[in-house]
């Protein structure tokens, strides 16, 4: 259907064009014109995703809707785009998430509205570009391009320590990006091409694989973020505006895991196999230890941030458990289940964690506090909001029937045959997450009212009601019918398992 329509390019550059229009309009009429333009652009992008999803061939792992053009032919850099079953859900997720963030701008943003919207539209285009790029230098271009608008969103619209958080975010991620560039240039020298698919055929000696593994680990591990590279995230989340926290949780953390899947595991599988134990240990520390840190938090937004790190530990655990599974059971079906569980967790985490950050933004806008002790009795004045938040809490806990249960259950189920202790430690997150999440919900919504301002709170309505309804729909729909995502993943995950369990020696 899209042979003559560059739909993947439109999904990248239409938001960037929209950002230019928004900046040109400025903040006329209190930014309402800019909001309408941004909303129109986001709706158009999401509308384009509907036929893209509908006509996607789920039976093949090849890149679909491919686009090709010479970009810098002197150096062999090409403008190559395509999506497979791994990239496709993430592209759609990006468009849904950005649309919801822009919809909330009517109530959550009053300062420099046009610049705020432009930053998020540029981020949308760059993140979509990361998922669609099949040329490694094009991937790197988009990877770097998204850092600037996120840095600005934290530094301009963030909290009191926004400058510190923005600089820390940029330095951490830029360090990882520098290492990624070195790795890409080495692979280009070996493959004589920047195409990612060409890297998969390289024969690489083990010492070199280990060096590349370290480069990939630092570049992508910072983004996930894996323990102990996670320290930038709580500060960034805490100081970022609500929309920035949503994009960080729902999209940017997924970019690191996507790098593991697209680059690290297929290109250096022997090094991944050798150091799988290290990745599993780091993942379990994130799941258990960071979860315990979340339990000790008194800052509501910081608690949600640490919770996000803990749940992302399941993504890296699912990715690298495939090597332990094959070592113990030789059952590729269990390895397949583990990796597919990691992919599902990437998507479901976006709705649960992103929704909680957005919901916190509603509270902060009215109370201007992050301390849990300042809240209490909110369910009395905001009953609808309390009901929505309970849905997101249940997903964060991993309640069956919600999206948060699916990916974690798949990873735990696949790991059980390989190692009881890994399974036991991973499953402990169900108890830990229930402890800090339900404790927080009880204090915030059903605790004693300590401030008279609680009685003046206004419940969600209008645009906010629509946004929270959409998020609640996805939380429940994916929990009840995960096959809507799984059927798209099957073929591409199967190919990824084959590549990741092979050898490049």
C-alpha positions as CSV (number, residue, x, y, z in Angstrom):
1,X,0.0,0.0,0.0
2,X,2.9,2.4,0.8
3,X,5.2,1.6,-2.1
4,X,5.2,5.3,-3.3
5,X,4.5,7.0,0.0
6,X,7.5,7.6,2.4
7,X,5.4,7.0,5.4
8,X,8.3,6.3,7.7
9,X,10.0,9.6,6.8
10,X,6.7,11.4,7.3
11,X,6.5,10.0,10.8
12,X,10.0,11.4,11.5
13,X,9.9,14.8,9.8
14,X,6.2,15.8,10.2
15,X,6.7,16.4,13.9
16,X,9.9,18.4,13.2
17,X,8.0,20.5,10.7
18,X,5.2,20.9,13.2
19,X,7.8,22.1,15.8
20,X,8.9,24.8,13.4
21,X,5.3,26.0,12.8
22,X,4.7,26.0,16.6
23,X,7.8,28.2,17.1
24,X,6.8,30.5,14.3
25,X,3.3,31.0,15.9
26,X,4.7,31.6,19.3
27,X,2.6,32.1,22.4
28,X,-0.3,34.0,20.8
29,X,-3.6,33.7,22.6
30,X,-1.8,32.2,25.7
31,X,-0.4,29.5,23.5
32,X,-3.7,28.0,22.3
33,X,-2.8,28.3,18.6
34,X,0.5,26.5,19.2
35,X,-1.3,23.8,21.2
36,X,-3.8,23.2,18.4
37,X,-1.0,23.0,15.8
38,X,0.9,20.5,17.9
39,X,-2.2,18.5,18.6
40,X,-3.1,18.3,14.9
41,X,0.4,17.1,14.0
42,X,0.4,14.5,16.7
43,X,-3.1,13.2,15.7
44,X,-2.0,13.0,12.0
45,X,1.1,11.0,13.0
46,X,-1.0,8.6,15.1
47,X,-3.5,8.3,12.3
48,X,-0.7,7.3,9.9
49,X,0.3,4.5,12.3
50,X,-3.2,2.9,12.0
51,X,-2.7,1.6,8.4
52,X,1.0,1.0,9.1
53,X,-0.1,-1.4,11.9
54,X,-3.0,-2.8,9.9
55,X,-1.0,-3.7,6.8
56,X,2.1,-5.0,8.7
57,X,3.0,-8.5,7.8
58,X,3.4,-10.4,11.0
59,X,4.7,-13.6,9.3
60,X,8.1,-12.2,8.4
61,X,11.1,-10.7,10.1
62,X,12.3,-8.6,7.2
63,X,12.2,-4.8,7.4
64,X,9.0,-3.5,6.0
65,X,8.0,-0.1,4.4
66,X,11.7,0.3,3.6
67,X,13.0,3.6,2.3
68,X,16.5,4.2,0.8
69,X,18.3,7.4,-0.3
70,X,22.0,8.4,-0.5
71,X,22.8,10.8,2.3
72,X,26.6,11.2,2.4
73,X,27.8,8.8,-0.3
74,X,31.5,9.8,0.1
75,X,31.5,8.0,3.4
76,X,29.0,5.4,2.6
77,X,26.3,6.8,4.9
78,X,22.8,6.2,3.7
79,X,19.3,7.3,4.6
80,X,17.8,3.9,5.2
81,X,14.6,3.3,7.1
82,X,12.5,0.2,7.9
83,X,10.5,-1.4,10.7
84,X,10.2,-5.0,11.8
85,X,8.1,-6.6,14.5
86,X,10.5,-5.2,17.2
87,X,10.5,-1.6,16.0
88,X,6.8,-1.4,14.9
89,X,5.2,-1.5,18.4
90,X,7.8,1.1,19.6
91,X,7.0,3.5,16.8
92,X,3.3,3.3,17.6
93,X,4.0,3.7,21.3
94,X,6.1,6.9,20.6
95,X,3.2,8.5,18.7
96,X,0.6,7.5,21.3
97,X,2.7,8.8,24.2
98,X,3.6,12.1,22.6
99,X,0.0,12.8,21.7
100,X,-1.1,12.3,25.3
101,X,1.7,14.6,26.6
102,X,0.6,17.3,24.2
103,X,-3.0,16.9,25.2
104,X,-2.1,17.6,28.8
105,X,-0.3,20.8,27.9
106,X,-3.7,22.6,28.1
107,X,-3.6,22.3,31.9
108,X,0.0,21.6,32.8
109,X,2.0,24.2,30.9
110,X,1.6,28.0,31.0
111,X,5.2,29.2,30.6
112,X,6.8,29.3,27.1
113,X,4.1,27.0,25.7
114,X,5.3,27.1,22.1
115,X,8.9,26.2,23.0
116,X,7.6,23.4,25.3
117,X,5.5,21.9,22.5
118,X,8.3,22.3,19.9
119,X,10.7,20.4,22.2
120,X,8.4,17.4,22.5
121,X,7.5,17.3,18.8
122,X,11.3,17.3,17.9
123,X,11.8,14.5,20.5
124,X,9.0,12.5,18.9
125,X,10.6,12.7,15.5
126,X,14.0,11.8,16.8
127,X,12.8,8.9,18.8
128,X,10.8,7.5,15.9
129,X,13.9,7.9,13.8
130,X,16.0,5.8,16.3
131,X,13.5,2.9,16.0
132,X,13.2,3.2,12.2
133,X,16.9,3.7,11.2
134,X,18.6,0.7,9.6
135,X,21.8,2.6,8.9
136,X,24.0,2.9,12.0
137,X,25.1,6.5,11.4
138,X,21.5,7.5,10.8
139,X,20.6,5.7,14.1
140,X,23.4,7.7,15.8
141,X,22.2,11.0,14.3
142,X,18.7,10.5,15.8
143,X,20.1,9.1,19.0
144,X,22.0,12.3,19.6
145,X,19.3,14.5,18.2
146,X,16.8,13.6,21.0
147,X,19.2,14.6,23.8
148,X,18.9,18.4,23.1
149,X,15.1,18.8,23.4
150,X,15.1,16.6,26.5
151,X,17.9,18.6,28.1
152,X,16.0,21.8,27.4
153,X,12.7,20.4,28.7
154,X,14.4,19.6,32.1
155,X,16.5,22.8,32.2
156,X,13.7,25.2,31.3
157,X,10.5,23.7,32.7
158,X,11.9,21.6,35.5
159,X,12.0,22.0,39.3
160,X,14.2,24.0,41.6
161,X,17.3,21.9,40.8
162,X,16.6,21.7,37.1
163,X,20.0,22.9,36.0
164,X,21.8,20.3,38.0
165,X,19.5,17.5,36.8
166,X,19.7,18.6,33.1
167,X,23.5,18.8,33.1
168,X,23.8,15.4,34.8
169,X,21.4,13.8,32.3
170,X,23.3,15.3,29.4
171,X,26.8,14.3,30.7
172,X,25.8,10.7,31.4
173,X,24.0,10.1,28.2
174,X,26.6,12.0,26.1
175,X,29.4,9.8,27.5
176,X,27.5,6.7,26.4
177,X,26.9,8.2,23.0
178,X,30.7,8.9,22.5
179,X,31.4,5.2,23.2
180,X,28.6,4.2,20.8
181,X,30.2,6.3,18.0
182,X,33.6,4.6,18.5
183,X,32.0,1.1,18.3
184,X,30.0,2.0,15.2
185,X,33.1,3.4,13.4
186,X,35.0,0.2,14.2
187,X,32.2,-2.0,12.9
188,X,32.0,0.2,9.7
189,X,35.7,-0.3,9.2
190,X,35.2,-4.1,9.5
191,X,32.0,-4.4,7.4
192,X,32.8,-1.7,4.9
193,X,29.2,-0.5,5.4
194,X,27.1,1.4,8.0
195,X,24.1,-0.9,7.5
196,X,23.2,-2.6,10.8
197,X,22.3,-5.8,9.0
198,X,25.9,-6.0,7.6
199,X,27.3,-6.0,11.2
200,X,25.4,-9.3,11.9
201,X,27.6,-11.3,9.5
202,X,30.9,-10.2,10.8
203,X,33.3,-12.7,12.3
204,X,34.8,-11.0,15.4
205,X,37.5,-12.4,17.7
206,X,36.6,-12.9,21.3
207,X,38.9,-10.1,22.7
208,X,37.4,-7.7,20.2
209,X,33.9,-8.8,21.1
210,X,34.5,-8.2,24.8
211,X,35.7,-4.6,24.0
212,X,32.6,-4.0,21.8
213,X,30.5,-5.5,24.6
214,X,31.9,-3.0,27.1
215,X,31.2,-0.1,24.7
216,X,27.7,-1.3,24.1
217,X,27.0,-1.9,27.8
218,X,28.1,1.6,28.8
219,X,26.3,3.3,25.9
220,X,23.0,1.4,26.3
221,X,23.2,0.6,30.0
222,X,23.2,4.3,30.9
223,X,20.0,4.7,28.9
224,X,18.1,1.8,30.4
225,X,19.4,2.7,33.0
226,X,21.1,-0.4,34.6
227,X,22.6,-0.3,38.1
228,X,25.0,1.3,38.9
229,X,24.6,3.6,35.9
230,X,21.1,4.7,37.0
231,X,22.0,7.6,39.3
232,X,21.1,10.3,36.7
233,X,17.5,9.1,36.3
234,X,16.0,9.9,39.8
235,X,17.3,13.4,39.5
236,X,16.1,13.8,36.0
237,X,12.7,12.4,36.8
238,X,12.3,14.5,39.9
239,X,13.2,17.8,38.3
240,X,11.6,17.2,34.9
241,X,8.2,18.6,34.1
242,X,5.4,16.0,34.0
243,X,5.6,15.6,30.2
244,X,9.4,15.1,30.4
245,X,9.0,12.4,33.0
246,X,6.5,10.6,30.9
247,X,8.8,10.7,27.8
248,X,11.7,9.5,29.9
249,X,9.8,6.6,31.4
250,X,7.8,5.6,28.5
251,X,10.3,6.1,25.6
252,X,13.8,7.1,26.4
253,X,14.5,4.2,28.8
254,X,13.4,1.8,26.1
255,X,16.1,3.1,23.7
256,X,18.8,1.5,25.8
257,X,17.0,-1.9,25.8
258,X,16.4,-1.4,22.1
259,X,20.1,-1.0,21.6
260,X,20.8,-4.3,23.4
261,X,18.3,-6.0,21.1
262,X,19.3,-4.3,17.8
263,X,23.0,-4.1,18.3
264,X,24.6,-5.8,21.3
265,X,23.1,-9.3,21.3
266,X,23.2,-10.0,17.5
267,X,26.6,-8.5,16.9
268,X,28.6,-9.8,19.9
269,X,26.6,-12.9,21.0
270,X,29.7,-14.8,22.2
271,X,30.6,-11.9,24.6
272,X,27.0,-11.7,25.7
273,X,27.0,-15.4,26.4
274,X,30.2,-15.1,28.4
275,X,29.0,-12.1,30.5
276,X,25.4,-13.1,30.8
277,X,25.9,-13.7,34.5
278,X,27.1,-10.1,35.0
279,X,24.0,-8.7,33.2
280,X,21.7,-10.9,35.2
281,X,23.4,-9.9,38.5
282,X,23.0,-6.2,37.6
283,X,19.4,-6.7,36.6
284,X,18.6,-8.5,39.8
285,X,20.2,-5.7,41.8
286,X,18.0,-3.2,39.9
287,X,14.9,-5.3,40.6
288,X,15.6,-6.0,44.3
289,X,17.9,-3.4,45.7
290,X,16.5,-0.4,43.8
291,X,13.0,-1.6,44.7
292,X,14.1,-1.4,48.4
293,X,15.4,2.1,47.8
294,X,12.0,3.0,46.5
295,X,10.4,1.7,49.7
296,X,12.4,4.2,51.7
297,X,11.4,7.3,49.6
298,X,9.3,10.1,51.1
299,X,9.3,12.0,47.8
300,X,6.4,10.7,45.7
301,X,7.9,11.4,42.3
302,X,11.3,10.0,43.3
303,X,9.5,6.8,44.5
304,X,8.0,6.4,41.1
305,X,11.4,7.1,39.5
306,X,13.1,4.3,41.5
307,X,10.1,2.0,40.8
308,X,10.7,2.6,37.1
309,X,14.3,1.6,37.3
310,X,13.3,-1.6,39.2
311,X,10.8,-2.6,36.6
312,X,13.2,-1.9,33.7
313,X,15.5,-4.5,35.4
314,X,13.1,-7.1,34.0
315,X,13.8,-6.0,30.5
316,X,17.6,-6.6,30.7
317,X,17.0,-9.8,32.7
318,X,14.7,-11.1,30.0
319,X,17.2,-10.3,27.3
320,X,20.2,-12.0,28.9
321,X,18.4,-14.9,30.6
322,X,18.3,-16.6,27.1
323,X,21.9,-17.6,27.5
324,X,21.5,-19.1,30.9
325,X,18.3,-20.9,29.7
326,X,20.1,-22.4,26.8
327,X,23.0,-23.4,29.0
328,X,20.7,-25.3,31.4
329,X,17.7,-26.5,29.4
330,X,18.7,-26.3,25.7
331,X,15.1,-25.3,25.1
332,X,14.9,-22.4,22.6
333,X,11.2,-22.1,23.3
334,X,12.0,-20.9,26.8
335,X,14.6,-18.5,25.5
336,X,12.1,-17.2,23.0
337,X,9.6,-16.6,25.8
338,X,12.1,-14.7,27.9
339,X,13.1,-12.4,25.1
340,X,9.5,-11.8,24.0
341,X,8.7,-11.1,27.7
342,X,11.4,-8.4,27.8
343,X,9.9,-6.8,24.7
344,X,6.4,-6.8,26.2
345,X,7.7,-5.4,29.4
346,X,9.3,-2.5,27.4
347,X,5.8,-1.6,26.1
348,X,3.7,-2.2,29.1
349,X,6.0,-0.4,31.4
350,X,5.5,2.7,29.3
351,X,1.8,2.8,30.0
352,X,2.0,2.0,33.7
353,X,4.9,4.1,34.7
354,X,4.1,6.9,32.3
355,X,0.6,7.1,33.6
356,X,1.8,7.4,37.2
357,X,4.2,10.3,36.3
358,X,1.4,12.1,34.5
359,X,-1.0,11.6,37.4
360,X,1.6,13.0,39.8
361,X,1.8,16.0,37.5
362,X,-1.9,16.6,38.2
363,X,-1.3,16.6,42.0
364,X,1.8,18.8,41.8
365,X,0.1,21.4,39.7
366,X,-2.5,21.9,42.5
367,X,-0.4,21.3,45.6
368,X,3.1,22.2,44.6
369,X,4.7,19.5,46.8
370,X,6.3,16.2,46.2
371,X,6.4,15.0,49.8
372,X,4.0,12.1,50.5
373,X,3.4,13.5,54.0
374,X,1.8,16.6,52.5
375,X,-0.9,14.5,50.8
376,X,-3.7,12.6,52.4
377,X,-7.4,12.2,51.9
378,X,-7.2,13.0,48.2
379,X,-9.8,10.3,47.4
380,X,-12.4,12.4,49.2
381,X,-12.0,15.4,46.9
382,X,-10.8,13.7,43.7
383,X,-12.6,10.3,43.6
384,X,-12.4,9.9,39.8
385,X,-8.6,10.6,39.8
386,X,-8.2,8.2,42.7
387,X,-9.9,5.5,40.7
388,X,-7.7,6.0,37.7
389,X,-4.6,6.1,39.9
390,X,-5.6,2.7,41.4
391,X,-5.6,1.2,38.0
392,X,-2.1,2.4,37.4
393,X,-1.0,1.2,40.9
394,X,-2.3,-2.3,40.2
395,X,-0.3,-2.4,36.9
396,X,2.8,-1.3,38.8
397,X,2.3,-4.0,41.3
398,X,1.8,-6.6,38.5
399,X,-1.8,-7.6,39.2
400,X,-3.0,-10.2,36.7
401,X,-5.3,-8.6,34.2
402,X,-3.2,-5.5,33.9
403,X,-0.4,-4.8,31.5
404,X,2.3,-4.8,34.2
405,X,1.7,-8.5,34.8
406,X,2.3,-9.8,31.3
407,X,6.0,-9.1,30.6
408,X,7.2,-9.9,34.1
409,X,5.3,-13.1,34.2
410,X,6.7,-14.3,30.9
411,X,10.3,-13.5,32.1
412,X,9.7,-15.3,35.4
413,X,8.1,-18.3,33.8
414,X,10.9,-18.7,31.3
415,X,13.6,-18.4,34.0
416,X,12.1,-20.9,36.3
417,X,13.5,-24.0,34.5
418,X,17.0,-22.5,34.3
419,X,17.5,-21.2,37.9
420,X,15.2,-21.3,40.9
421,X,17.2,-18.6,42.7
422,X,17.1,-16.2,39.8
423,X,13.4,-16.8,39.5
424,X,13.0,-16.3,43.3
425,X,14.9,-13.0,43.4
426,X,13.1,-11.7,40.3
427,X,9.7,-12.7,41.7
428,X,10.4,-10.9,44.9
429,X,9.7,-7.6,43.1
430,X,6.0,-8.5,43.3
431,X,6.2,-8.2,47.1
432,X,8.5,-5.2,47.1
433,X,6.5,-3.3,44.5
434,X,3.3,-4.1,46.3
435,X,4.8,-2.8,49.5
436,X,6.0,0.6,48.3
437,X,3.2,1.2,45.8
438,X,0.3,0.4,48.1
439,X,2.0,2.2,51.0
440,X,2.2,5.3,48.8
441,X,-1.3,5.0,47.5
442,X,-2.8,4.5,51.0
443,X,-0.9,7.6,52.4
444,X,-1.7,9.8,49.5
445,X,-5.4,8.9,48.9
446,X,-6.7,7.6,52.1
447,X,-4.4,9.0,54.8
448,X,-5.5,11.8,57.1
449,X,-6.0,15.3,55.6
450,X,-3.1,17.4,56.9
451,X,-3.6,20.5,54.8
452,X,-6.7,22.5,54.2
453,X,-5.8,22.9,50.6
454,X,-6.7,19.2,50.0
455,X,-10.4,20.2,50.3
456,X,-9.9,22.7,47.5
457,X,-8.6,20.2,44.9
458,X,-10.4,19.9,41.6
459,X,-11.0,16.4,40.2
460,X,-9.9,15.5,36.6
461,X,-12.2,16.5,33.8
462,X,-12.2,17.3,30.1
463,X,-8.9,16.7,28.4
464,X,-7.3,15.2,31.5
465,X,-10.2,12.7,31.8
466,X,-9.7,11.7,28.2
467,X,-5.9,11.2,28.7
468,X,-6.3,9.1,31.8
469,X,-9.1,7.0,30.2
470,X,-6.8,6.2,27.2
471,X,-4.0,5.1,29.6
472,X,-6.4,3.0,31.7
473,X,-7.7,1.4,28.5
474,X,-4.2,0.3,27.4
475,X,-3.3,-0.9,30.9
476,X,-6.3,-3.2,31.0
477,X,-6.5,-4.1,27.3
478,X,-2.9,-5.3,27.1
479,X,-3.4,-7.2,30.4
480,X,-6.5,-9.0,29.1
481,X,-5.4,-9.4,25.5
482,X,-1.6,-9.3,25.2
483,X,-1.8,-11.0,21.8
484,X,-2.4,-7.6,20.2
485,X,1.4,-7.1,20.7
486,X,2.7,-10.6,20.8
487,X,1.5,-11.5,17.3
488,X,3.5,-8.6,15.9
489,X,6.7,-9.6,17.8
490,X,6.8,-13.4,17.0
491,X,8.6,-13.5,13.7
492,X,11.2,-10.8,14.5
493,X,11.9,-12.1,18.1
494,X,12.4,-15.6,16.6
495,X,15.0,-14.3,14.2
496,X,16.7,-12.3,17.0
497,X,16.9,-15.4,19.2
498,X,18.6,-17.2,16.3
499,X,21.1,-14.4,15.8
500,X,21.8,-13.9,19.5
501,X,22.4,-17.6,20.2
502,X,24.7,-18.0,17.3
503,X,28.4,-17.3,17.1
504,X,30.6,-14.6,15.5
505,X,34.0,-16.3,16.1
